[in-house]
Amino acid sequence: MALTTLDPNTALVVIDLQAGIAGAPTVPVPAADVVSRSAALADAFRARGLPVVLVRVSFADDGADAVPGRTEAAPRGGANRPEGWDVIVDELSGHPGDILITKRNWGAFHGTGLDVQLRRRGVTQIVLTGIATSIGVESTARAAHEHGYHVGLATDAMSDLSAEAHANSVERVFPRLGETGTTAEILELLNKTHAV
């Protein structure tokens, strides 16, 4: 289902557009396009006084605060990360009114103050962008849905390391969690429902 409306108190939540992630090759949308479209949405939300949340993932240098547990994938803790890998990209940073959330997990809700920050501002809907679609974005969308938020997903302002994983999230998972739309469609809806 296409995005039908934006609530009066909608927030933009941008997932992991930071130096160490936004510089990686992504499919099907190049990371540079994800960044530029997310920045356009952020500018539009800020112009209307709507919250912009910038989420980054970061770990202690020794990886001690990385998610524990046995997996078949190689450990991905904080060790050997280059200096500045967790810094939000320039296109989105530098706005003192933005909310910065640091997470240690895939999703932006667990173990962070995101829900509290949104509820204090009366937010009832979030629009999600970021990298990676099937990891941070999907995990955050699932938790937002479970927390009772309306969820909008800007499908051309997100991308993944795998085209198949991206397609699975967009085509199979997201329609069960919320409504999807392109950046242009969301900006058009924002212009109709939230005049500057």
Backbone as CSV, one residue per row, in Angstrom:
resi,resn,N_x,N_y,N_z,CA_x,CA_y,CA_z,C_x,C_y,C_z
1,MET,0.840,-1.183,0.000,0.000,0.000,0.000,0.880,1.239,0.000
2,ALA,0.544,2.207,-0.808,1.299,3.452,-0.864,1.030,4.279,0.384
3,LEU,1.974,5.124,0.726,1.831,6.003,1.878,0.626,6.911,1.669
4,THR,-0.339,6.844,2.584,-1.603,7.559,2.405,-1.650,8.888,3.134
5,THR,-0.979,8.977,4.271,-1.032,10.215,5.050,0.181,10.323,5.958
6,LEU,0.430,11.532,6.388,1.443,11.792,7.406,0.727,12.416,8.594
7,ASP,0.907,11.841,9.768,0.288,12.368,10.976,0.824,13.770,11.268
8,PRO,0.070,14.575,12.018,0.565,15.901,12.376,1.918,15.862,13.085
9,ASN,2.140,14.828,13.899,3.414,14.681,14.608,4.176,13.475,14.061
10,THR,4.781,13.682,12.901,5.573,12.634,12.254,7.045,12.996,12.380
11,ALA,7.871,12.009,12.627,9.323,12.214,12.719,10.016,11.435,11.616
12,LEU,11.106,11.991,11.121,11.990,11.273,10.197,13.050,10.579,11.032
13,VAL,13.250,9.288,10.803,14.279,8.521,11.511,15.231,7.955,10.465
14,VAL,16.478,8.403,10.521,17.504,8.048,9.537,18.453,7.047,10.181
15,ILE,18.589,5.883,9.555,19.339,4.778,10.141,20.744,4.650,9.546
16,ASP,21.745,4.804,10.394,23.146,4.438,10.124,23.781,5.123,8.917
17,LEU,23.405,6.356,8.631,24.096,7.082,7.556,25.292,7.780,8.178
18,GLN,26.320,6.974,8.358,27.549,7.381,9.022,28.727,6.979,8.144
19,ALA,29.884,7.550,8.435,31.060,7.409,7.568,31.386,5.959,7.234
20,GLY,31.376,5.083,8.208,31.784,3.708,7.981,30.757,2.838,7.291
21,ILE,29.535,3.339,7.115,28.478,2.559,6.471,28.065,3.178,5.146
22,ALA,27.895,4.486,5.113,27.436,5.155,3.891,28.487,5.146,2.786
23,GLY,29.717,4.792,3.118,30.761,4.709,2.101,30.858,3.356,1.422
24,ALA,30.086,2.378,1.904,30.145,1.024,1.342,29.265,0.940,0.092
25,PRO,29.611,0.036,-0.824,28.745,-0.155,-1.994,27.430,-0.816,-1.577
26,THR,26.318,-0.278,-2.092,25.004,-0.817,-1.762,24.194,-1.039,-3.033
27,VAL,23.186,-1.914,-2.918,22.276,-2.195,-4.025,20.854,-2.242,-3.476
28,PRO,19.851,-1.928,-4.208,19.884,-1.453,-5.586,20.111,0.057,-5.709
29,VAL,20.054,0.770,-4.587,20.232,2.219,-4.597,21.643,2.542,-4.134
30,PRO,22.418,3.311,-4.928,23.749,3.701,-4.466,23.672,4.472,-3.148
31,ALA,24.631,4.234,-2.261,24.630,4.879,-0.952,24.573,6.403,-1.071
32,ALA,25.230,6.968,-2.067,25.212,8.428,-2.243,23.793,8.926,-2.482
33,ASP,22.973,8.152,-3.203,21.581,8.531,-3.437,20.741,8.392,-2.171
34,VAL,21.033,7.371,-1.376,20.341,7.212,-0.097,20.620,8.434,0.779
35,VAL,21.884,8.853,0.813,22.260,10.017,1.621,21.570,11.275,1.109
36,SER,21.613,11.521,-0.200,21.043,12.764,-0.726,19.522,12.799,-0.556
37,ARG,18.863,11.677,-0.746,17.407,11.647,-0.568,17.033,11.792,0.910
38,SER,17.799,11.164,1.786,17.561,11.313,3.226,17.777,12.755,3.656
39,ALA,18.808,13.398,3.095,19.074,14.800,3.416,17.938,15.702,2.936
40,ALA,17.389,15.412,1.755,16.257,16.200,1.247,15.045,16.049,2.161
41,LEU,14.779,14.834,2.603,13.675,14.616,3.533,13.941,15.322,4.866
42,ALA,15.175,15.223,5.362,15.516,15.878,6.628,15.314,17.387,6.535
43,ASP,15.748,17.988,5.448,15.567,19.434,5.267,14.082,19.795,5.269
44,ALA,13.261,18.993,4.600,11.825,19.257,4.531,11.170,19.092,5.906
45,PHE,11.555,18.071,6.654,11.005,17.883,8.000,11.417,19.039,8.907
46,ARG,12.701,19.428,8.860,13.168,20.541,9.694,12.432,21.833,9.360
47,ALA,12.204,22.086,8.077,11.527,23.319,7.652,10.116,23.405,8.224
48,ARG,9.527,22.260,8.558,8.169,22.224,9.092,8.152,22.032,10.608
49,GLY,9.309,22.070,11.222,9.395,21.910,12.666,9.130,20.493,13.142
50,LEU,9.269,19.526,12.239,9.072,18.120,12.592,10.405,17.499,12.993
51,PRO,10.401,16.575,13.946,11.652,16.004,14.440,12.407,15.197,13.381
52,VAL,13.720,15.333,13.433,14.632,14.518,12.629,15.521,13.765,13.615
53,VAL,15.526,12.447,13.487,16.321,11.594,14.365,17.420,10.947,13.527
54,LEU,18.659,11.157,13.942,19.811,10.557,13.265,20.326,9.435,14.151
55,VAL,20.252,8.220,13.636,20.664,7.043,14.398,22.004,6.566,13.865
56,ARG,22.902,6.277,14.775,24.196,5.705,14.388,24.455,4.486,15.248
57,VAL,25.265,3.592,14.712,25.686,2.429,15.487,27.135,2.660,15.887
58,SER,27.444,2.346,17.132,28.808,2.537,17.626,29.073,1.534,18.736
59,PHE,30.333,1.206,18.899,30.741,0.263,19.933,32.013,0.771,20.602
60,ALA,32.261,0.303,21.813,33.525,0.587,22.485,34.660,-0.006,21.658
61,ASP,35.847,0.571,21.783,37.005,0.105,21.008,37.282,-1.382,21.201
62,ASP,37.011,-1.882,22.388,37.285,-3.294,22.644,36.106,-4.204,22.283
63,GLY,35.013,-3.616,21.812,33.851,-4.402,21.408,33.055,-4.968,22.561
64,ALA,33.361,-4.539,23.785,32.703,-5.112,24.961,31.209,-4.857,24.990
65,ASP,30.754,-3.814,24.328,29.321,-3.520,24.356,28.593,-3.987,23.094
66,ALA,29.269,-4.788,22.275,28.620,-5.372,21.097,27.627,-6.438,21.549
67,VAL,26.651,-6.727,20.715,25.620,-7.707,21.051,26.265,-9.076,21.244
68,PRO,25.985,-9.723,22.383,26.553,-11.057,22.623,25.719,-12.135,21.943
69,GLY,26.174,-13.336,22.065,25.405,-14.470,21.555,26.133,-15.170,20.421
70,ARG,25.845,-16.446,20.281,26.472,-17.238,19.231,25.686,-17.084,17.941
71,THR,26.410,-16.852,16.854,25.801,-16.810,15.528,26.713,-17.555,14.564
72,GLU,26.190,-17.878,13.413,27.004,-18.517,12.388,27.858,-17.503,11.636
73,ALA,27.489,-16.226,11.736,28.265,-15.168,11.084,29.450,-14.801,11.966
74,ALA,30.487,-14.289,11.350,31.666,-13.854,12.087,31.292,-12.713,13.029
75,PRO,31.940,-12.633,14.193,31.652,-11.537,15.128,31.921,-10.185,14.473
76,ARG,31.069,-9.190,14.827,31.213,-7.863,14.231,31.272,-6.797,15.307
77,GLY,31.977,-7.057,16.384,32.072,-6.108,17.491,32.790,-4.836,17.095
78,GLY,33.239,-4.083,18.090,33.817,-2.768,17.849,35.295,-2.770,17.524
79,ALA,35.956,-3.885,17.647,37.400,-3.907,17.416,37.739,-3.597,15.959
80,ASN,38.840,-2.937,15.750,39.395,-2.643,14.423,38.533,-1.720,13.561
81,ARG,37.709,-0.907,14.162,36.952,0.091,13.408,37.844,1.318,13.251
82,PRO,37.884,1.904,12.059,38.716,3.088,11.889,38.151,4.290,12.654
83,GLU,39.014,5.194,13.025,38.610,6.421,13.715,37.566,7.154,12.874
84,GLY,36.483,7.562,13.501,35.451,8.342,12.819,34.452,7.536,12.012
85,TRP,34.510,6.215,12.060,33.581,5.395,11.265,32.124,5.592,11.687
86,ASP,31.907,6.041,12.942,30.553,6.194,13.453,30.037,7.636,13.414
87,VAL,30.735,8.508,12.686,30.332,9.913,12.575,29.262,10.052,11.486
88,ILE,28.169,10.740,11.817,27.090,10.984,10.860,27.647,11.738,9.654
89,VAL,27.196,11.373,8.444,27.694,12.003,7.218,27.423,13.504,7.234
90,ASP,28.296,14.253,6.574,28.206,15.714,6.558,26.864,16.224,6.049
91,GLU,26.290,15.540,5.064,25.033,15.995,4.462,23.880,16.049,5.468
92,LEU,24.004,15.318,6.573,22.930,15.273,7.570,23.310,15.908,8.904
93,SER,24.578,16.118,9.145,25.013,16.599,10.459,24.978,18.122,10.542
94,GLY,25.184,18.628,11.741,25.301,20.062,11.946,24.009,20.791,12.232
95,HIS,22.958,20.071,12.577,21.670,20.697,12.893,21.378,20.451,14.370
96,PRO,21.567,21.480,15.211,21.464,21.275,16.659,20.113,20.785,17.137
97,GLY,19.046,21.000,16.391,17.726,20.542,16.808,17.475,19.067,16.558
98,ASP,18.349,18.421,15.790,18.173,16.992,15.505,18.433,16.162,16.755
99,ILE,17.815,15.010,16.806,18.001,14.072,17.908,19.012,13.025,17.452
100,LEU,20.076,12.837,18.210,21.086,11.829,17.886,20.901,10.633,18.814
101,ILE,20.732,9.473,18.218,20.571,8.223,18.965,21.737,7.306,18.607
102,THR,22.406,6.783,19.626,23.475,5.810,19.411,22.967,4.447,19.848
103,LYS,23.056,3.493,18.940,22.580,2.139,19.232,23.740,1.158,19.219
104,ARG,23.533,0.025,19.831,24.525,-1.055,19.879,23.983,-2.316,19.218
105,ASN,22.749,-2.221,18.717,22.039,-3.351,18.119,21.655,-2.998,16.691
106,TRP,20.993,-3.920,16.014,20.504,-3.630,14.675,19.437,-2.550,14.705
107,GLY,18.470,-2.689,15.591,17.349,-1.770,15.645,17.631,-0.566,16.532
108,ALA,16.926,0.525,16.274,17.170,1.782,16.978,16.367,1.931,18.265
109,PHE,15.474,1.003,18.578,14.670,1.136,19.788,15.285,0.437,20.992
110,HIS,15.751,-0.783,20.825,16.227,-1.576,21.967,17.486,-0.956,22.579
111,GLY,17.421,-0.680,23.875,18.584,-0.192,24.601,18.935,1.268,24.334
112,THR,18.019,2.030,23.724,18.265,3.455,23.456,17.115,4.274,24.032
113,GLY,17.217,5.572,23.927,16.158,6.465,24.373,15.225,6.892,23.259
114,LEU,15.223,6.190,22.122,14.433,6.632,20.976,12.943,6.732,21.303
115,ASP,12.369,5.714,21.897,10.937,5.741,22.184,10.589,6.916,23.100
116,VAL,11.386,7.134,24.125,11.149,8.248,25.049,11.226,9.580,24.317
117,GLN,12.247,9.759,23.473,12.402,11.014,22.729,11.207,11.269,21.816
118,LEU,10.714,10.230,21.151,9.566,10.387,20.262,8.292,10.695,21.051
119,ARG,8.052,9.951,22.108,6.819,10.145,22.890,6.786,11.510,23.558
120,ARG,7.926,12.007,24.039,7.972,13.343,24.648,7.555,14.424,23.662
121,ARG,7.774,14.161,22.387,7.421,15.124,21.340,6.047,14.839,20.731
122,GLY,5.344,13.855,21.262,4.009,13.530,20.775,3.989,12.849,19.420
123,VAL,5.112,12.259,19.020,5.203,11.617,17.703,4.334,10.373,17.671
124,THR,3.553,10.251,16.580,2.701,9.075,16.391,3.072,8.287,15.137
125,GLN,3.928,8.873,14.304,4.340,8.215,13.059,5.814,8.501,12.813
126,ILE,6.501,7.510,12.236,7.876,7.745,11.800,7.992,7.391,10.320
127,VAL,8.889,8.100,9.652,9.278,7.782,8.282,10.738,7.351,8.358
128,LEU,11.035,6.181,7.805,12.370,5.594,7.908,13.144,5.663,6.600
129,THR,14.446,5.937,6.722,15.398,5.840,5.622,16.668,5.203,6.183
130,GLY,17.614,4.832,5.313,18.919,4.411,5.803,19.487,3.163,5.166
131,ILE,20.552,2.702,5.782,21.296,1.523,5.342,21.551,0.668,6.580
132,ALA,21.303,-0.580,6.539,20.884,-1.445,5.464,19.400,-1.775,5.619
133,THR,18.726,-1.861,4.496,17.287,-2.084,4.468,16.875,-3.275,5.327
134,SER,17.553,-4.416,5.129,17.135,-5.659,5.791,17.680,-5.802,7.207
135,ILE,18.496,-4.857,7.631,19.094,-4.972,8.968,18.571,-3.842,9.849
136,GLY,19.256,-2.699,9.855,18.874,-1.601,10.736,17.505,-1.022,10.440
137,VAL,17.182,-0.848,9.154,15.889,-0.246,8.807,14.751,-1.201,9.164
138,GLU,14.865,-2.444,8.738,13.791,-3.400,9.028,13.634,-3.638,10.525
139,SER,14.738,-3.778,11.244,14.650,-3.996,12.695,13.960,-2.829,13.382
140,THR,14.279,-1.612,12.957,13.654,-0.424,13.545,12.187,-0.346,13.159
141,ALA,11.853,-0.684,11.918,10.449,-0.676,11.481,9.631,-1.682,12.284
142,ARG,10.185,-2.862,12.499,9.470,-3.878,13.279,9.191,-3.368,14.695
143,ALA,10.221,-2.806,15.333,10.048,-2.314,16.707,9.092,-1.130,16.755
144,ALA,9.156,-0.241,15.771,8.234,0.903,15.736,6.792,0.411,15.648
145,HIS,6.565,-0.568,14.795,5.231,-1.163,14.656,4.776,-1.760,15.990
146,GLU,5.672,-2.483,16.644,5.348,-3.107,17.926,5.103,-2.073,19.023
147,HIS,5.741,-0.890,18.904,5.541,0.194,19.872,4.285,1.023,19.564
148,GLY,3.592,0.702,18.477,2.343,1.374,18.166,2.462,2.604,17.285
149,TYR,3.620,2.827,16.670,3.775,3.951,15.747,3.254,3.574,14.369
150,HIS,2.714,4.540,13.643,2.474,4.352,12.217,3.841,4.429,11.562
151,VAL,4.080,3.563,10.600,5.404,3.467,9.981,5.302,3.781,8.496
152,GLY,6.117,4.729,8.050,6.285,5.032,6.638,7.709,4.707,6.243
153,LEU,7.888,4.217,5.040,9.211,3.776,4.603,9.527,4.372,3.236
154,ALA,10.588,5.155,3.177,11.025,5.788,1.929,11.911,4.796,1.181
155,THR,11.315,4.007,0.308,12.010,2.854,-0.274,13.149,3.213,-1.223
156,ASP,13.178,4.432,-1.754,14.315,4.814,-2.587,15.352,5.607,-1.796
157,ALA,15.160,5.705,-0.476,16.129,6.338,0.409,16.648,5.311,1.405
158,MET,16.727,4.064,0.917,17.319,2.976,1.702,17.949,1.995,0.728
159,SER,18.917,1.256,1.206,19.582,0.276,0.354,20.250,-0.765,1.231
160,ASP,20.863,-1.755,0.589,21.368,-2.915,1.309,22.660,-3.405,0.670
161,LEU,23.256,-4.405,1.269,24.424,-5.070,0.698,23.997,-6.155,-0.276
162,SER,22.714,-6.518,-0.223,22.169,-7.579,-1.060,20.857,-7.104,-1.678
163,ALA,20.748,-7.215,-3.013,19.513,-6.832,-3.692,18.359,-7.728,-3.261
164,GLU,18.642,-9.016,-3.036,17.594,-9.944,-2.624,17.072,-9.604,-1.232
165,ALA,17.970,-9.263,-0.320,17.551,-8.904,1.036,16.722,-7.622,1.014
166,HIS,17.156,-6.636,0.227,16.411,-5.380,0.086,15.007,-5.665,-0.445
167,ALA,14.923,-6.440,-1.511,13.633,-6.747,-2.131,12.718,-7.489,-1.154
168,ASN,13.264,-8.413,-0.399,12.456,-9.151,0.576,11.839,-8.199,1.596
169,SER,12.642,-7.274,2.113,12.124,-6.309,3.090,11.038,-5.442,2.472
170,VAL,11.329,-4.855,1.305,10.412,-3.906,0.676,9.122,-4.587,0.212
171,GLU,9.253,-5.770,-0.380,8.087,-6.424,-0.977,7.291,-7.293,-0.006
172,ARG,7.962,-7.909,0.967,7.269,-8.869,1.821,7.074,-8.413,3.261
173,VAL,8.077,-7.741,3.810,8.011,-7.387,5.230,7.354,-6.028,5.444
174,PHE,7.809,-5.000,4.743,7.321,-3.643,4.996,5.813,-3.477,4.822
175,PRO,5.174,-4.118,3.832,3.718,-3.966,3.726,2.961,-4.467,4.953
176,ARG,3.587,-5.309,5.752,2.950,-5.812,6.976,3.203,-4.896,8.168
177,LEU,4.149,-3.952,8.014,4.523,-3.070,9.126,4.049,-1.636,8.944
178,GLY,3.807,-1.231,7.694,3.444,0.161,7.456,3.140,0.401,5.993
179,GLU,3.411,1.634,5.560,3.160,2.041,4.185,4.465,2.522,3.564
180,THR,4.623,2.277,2.272,5.851,2.641,1.579,5.591,3.747,0.561
181,GLY,6.645,4.461,0.230,6.566,5.491,-0.797,7.961,5.925,-1.198
182,THR,8.051,6.646,-2.278,9.337,7.195,-2.705,9.579,8.517,-1.985
183,THR,10.785,8.991,-2.070,11.113,10.294,-1.492,10.224,11.374,-2.082
184,ALA,10.062,11.375,-3.402,9.229,12.389,-4.057,7.792,12.321,-3.566
185,GLU,7.257,11.115,-3.407,5.881,10.964,-2.925,5.736,11.466,-1.493
186,ILE,6.734,11.187,-0.672,6.685,11.641,0.723,6.795,13.159,0.786
187,LEU,7.674,13.747,-0.025,7.799,15.207,-0.054,6.505,15.853,-0.532
188,GLU,5.862,15.256,-1.529,4.588,15.776,-2.024,3.515,15.712,-0.937
189,LEU,3.456,14.587,-0.237,2.496,14.424,0.847,2.794,15.405,1.980
190,LEU,4.065,15.618,2.259,4.474,16.576,3.283,4.019,17.986,2.907
191,ASN,4.144,18.347,1.639,3.700,19.663,1.171,2.196,19.829,1.313
192,LYS,1.438,18.758,1.114,-0.026,18.817,1.210,-0.505,18.879,2.664
193,THR,0.146,18.134,3.523,-0.356,17.980,4.898,0.340,18.867,5.923
194,HIS,1.512,19.386,5.584,2.301,20.178,6.532,2.847,21.416,5.827
195,ALA,1.992,22.330,5.503,2.422,23.530,4.774,3.462,24.298,5.593
196,VAL,4.409,24.884,4.875,5.472,25.661,5.541,4.949,27.022,5.906
